[in-house]
Amino acid sequence: MAGDQLVRPTGEPSRRDWIAVMSVMLGAFMAVLDIQITNSSLKDIQGALAATLEEGSWISPRIWWPRSS
C-alpha cells in the first residue's frame, strides 16, 4: 500500500477517450437508423412474404432477436 500512487486526472480527455466516445455514439446512431429503416419497410417485407397481419407480427421481433442477446 505504501508504494501505491494516486493517478490524478489531467482534466482534459485524451484523443483515445474521444475516439471511444465517438465510436459508441456512431454505433448507437447506426442501431437507431437500422431500426427506423426496418420499421418503415415492415409492410413491404410482410407483403413480399405473403404473410397475413397475424403471421407478420413475428417479423420485427425476429429481425431484432439476434442483436438483443
QUIURSUL-V879443 format. One line per field, one symbol per residue. burial: 1 if it has 24 or more other ideal C-beta (glycine too) atoms within 12 Angstrom, else 0. A space follows every 50 residues. Layout:
burial=???
This chain:
burial=00000000000000000000000000000000000000000100000000 0000000010000000000
